[in-house]
Amino acid sequence: MVFVFFIYGLAFFILGFAILLYPRRNSRFALAGQVNLIAGFGVIHGINEWIDMFILLNKPAPVAVLEIARLFTLPVSFIFLLFFGVRIIAINKKIYSSLKWLPPALLFIWVILLIAGRHNAFLTTDVLSRYLFCFPGAFLTAYALSMNYPEFKKTELIGVIRNIRLAAAAFFCYSILAGLIVPRADFFPASVVNYEAFKAVIGLPVQILRAICAVITAYSMIRVLSIFNWEAQQALRDTEQQRMQTHMELDKYRDELIKTKHLASLGTMSATMAQELGKPIAVARVLLERVISNISKKPENDNVSKWLKGGWDEISKAAASIEDFYTAADITPKPRAEPVDIYQIVQRIIAVFSDSADKAKLKLLAADMDIVPHIRMSSRELEQIFFIMIQNAIETTDGKRMHELKMSCREEDGRILLTFADDCGGIAAEKVQRIFEPLSMLKSGGRDMSFGLAIVKRIVTAYYGDIRVDSEPGKGTTFFITLPVE
C-alpha cells in the first residue's frame, strides 16, 4: 500500500504543479480563470496521500503529528475542489448562481457535526470531509468539466475533446470512491459502506482504484491544458493576420493619397501652364487687334488686313481653348462641411510614413492633436495637407543624422492653428517668397516641392484659411496653417 499511496499522491501533485506552471493568460475559456482551484486540490491532496504513506511507514515524524497534519490537508483539498465545481457551474449557467452558498453552508455543517461528535476526532474529520466536501466537490467538478465540452468542441481539437470527457468521468468515479467509500465508523452510512465492505465485495482496497482515478485524472487534465497553448497560437495567428491586413490597408491608403496628390499636381501644373500661356496670347491678341485697326484704314492694305484678321481669329480660338483648359484643370476644392477628427487623421498618416520616415532618419512627433475640437472640412483634403507636409519634410532630410518634424495643433479665436516645424536645414531666403508658386522650382532631392505646397495653399484658401512659412537657412522650416473651426 505504500507504493499505492506514493503513486496516488504523485499523480495529484504533478497535476497541481502542471496547472500552476501552464500559461493561460487572457484566455477566453471559463476554465482558465478557475482551474487554479484544481491545482490547489492536486498539490494539497497529493501531500495528504503522502502523509498517509508516511503514517504506514511511521516516519519521518510520529504518527500523532502526521494525523494532526492530515486534519487540515484532507478537508482543505476537498474544499478547493468544491469551489471549482460551484464557480464553473455558476459561470456557465446563471440560474445556478445560488450554488455559491453551498461551500460555506457545508463548511458550517461540518464544523457543527465535528464539535457535536462523540467519536474519534481524526476518524470523524476524515469521514465528514469525504461526505460533505469530497463527494459534492468531485461530483460538481465532473459536471462542471462536462459543461465545457460544447465550447471545446468548437475548436475541433479531438484530443482535448476526448480528454475533457475522460477527466469528467474520472472525477465522477472519484466522487464515489473517495466521497462515499469511507473508513468504518459506528454511525450510518459509514457503518455499512466502508473500506472493509468495499474490499469484501470488489476484492481490492479502494485506495488502488482511487490511485487509478488519480492517474487518469492527472493525465487527462494535463492533456486538456494544451487547449490554452492552441489558443495562444491561434491568437498569434490572428494577430499576424490582423497585422498583415492593417499593413495592406495602409498600403492601399498610401496609394490612394499618392494618386490624389499626383492628380492634384497634374491639375495644378495644367492650370498654371494654361494661365502662363494665356497671358502672352491675350497681349498678342490686343496688339494684333490694334494693328488691324490701323491697317484697315488704307484701302491698299485690304489683303493684309484680311490675313491679319484670319490670324486674329485663330489667336482668339486659341485663347478660348486655353481658357477652357484652365477651367477644366482648376483643382481648387469646393468647401464641404463635415466633422473631421484631426487626431485620427494624423495617426493614420504617421502610420503610412512610418517606414519611409525611419529610412530618412526623420522622427515624426505629434502633440496636442487630441485636445482640439473637430473642424468641418473634407477629411480627404485634410489628409492631403498632412500627407504633403510630411512627405516634403522626409524629402528634405539628408539621411545622415536624425531629424525631427514636430506637428502641433491648438485653437485660437475660433480657428485651428496647425504647425509643422522641422530641423532639416531650412530654405534659402530667395526661394521662400515664391514657395507656394507651382513653377517656382523649389527642389529637394531632384523633386519639385512647389506643386505639393501649391496644392496645400489651394486647399487652405478654399476653406478661408491661411498658410505662411518661416524658414531659417541651415536650421529648419516652420509652416503655419490656419483653418476655421466651423
Secondary structure as UniProt FT lines:
FT   HELIX           2..21
FT   TURN            25..26
FT   HELIX           30..57
FT   HELIX           63..92
FT   HELIX           94..101
FT   HELIX           102..116
FT   HELIX           121..129
FT   HELIX           130..134
FT   HELIX           135..147
FT   HELIX           149..153
FT   TURN            154..156
FT   HELIX           158..179
FT   TURN            188..192
FT   HELIX           195..202
FT   HELIX           206..224
FT   HELIX           226..295
FT   TURN            296..297
FT   HELIX           299..301
FT   HELIX           302..329
FT   STRAND          339..340
FT   HELIX           342..352
FT   HELIX           354..359
FT   TURN            360..361
FT   STRAND          362..367
FT   TURN            369..370
FT   STRAND          375..376
FT   HELIX           379..395
FT   STRAND          403..412
FT   TURN            413..414
FT   STRAND          415..422
FT   HELIX           429..432
FT   TURN            433..436
FT   TURN            438..439
FT   STRAND          443..444
FT   TURN            445..446
FT   STRAND          447..448
FT   HELIX           450..462
FT   TURN            463..464
FT   STRAND          466..472
FT   TURN            473..475
FT   STRAND          476..484
//
